[in-house]
Amino acid sequence: MNLDLMSDPKFFQMITTEEDALLFLQSHGLILSNPYCCNKSMVMRKRSDGKNKRYFFRCNVKDCRREFSIKKGSFFENSHLELKQMVYIIYYFVRDNQRQDDLMRNVEIESEHTIVDWKNFCREICASHFLRNPVVLGGINEIVEIDESSIVKRKYERGRLVRTQWVFGGYQPSIKQGFLV
C-alpha cells in the first residue's frame, strides 16, 4: 500500500473504525501484533467501558493471565486518545495540510494543547530518525545543490517583521536525496 499516492478521502475511507486503525498500525509495525508470554502467543482482547473500547493482550497460560495494553512499548503508550485519532493526527502531520483549528475539528479533539503535544511528538520522532540515520551527500565528482532561505512572518499580517526562521538545505540530484535544517 503506497500512502504517497493515496488521496485524503481514500485514506479516511480505509480507517473509519478503531479496528481499522489497529490493523493499519499493526500492518506498519507501529503496534505489536503477536507478542509472546510464557513461550506462547498472547491473545488480543477488547474491553468496552462505555463508548471507549480498549484493546489489550492476555496470556493464555492459566497460572499467568498477564495483561498489557496493545500500546505498550510503542510511541502511543502514554496516550489516552483513540487509535483512530492518533492515526489521523499523524496523517495530517505528514501531509501538513491542516490549520490548528481545522485539525482539532477533523480529529474531534477539543484541546489545543493535545494537538500541539502530538505535533511535537511527531517532530521529535522525525528528528530522532534523522539523527540515527543521517543523510550523507556528496563525494568525488558529485554535485550537491545547497541553498538557504529566510522565512519571515509579519506580526498580525501587517506592520514590522517579527519572526525570522532560517532554513538551510542540500540536494543531490543523482540520488534524489536531500536534507533541510
Summary of the structure (lengths in Angstrom):
residues: 181
radius of gyration: 21.3
end to end distance: 29.7
largest distance: 70.8
contacts: 390
relative contact order: 0.08
helix: 36%
strand: 26%
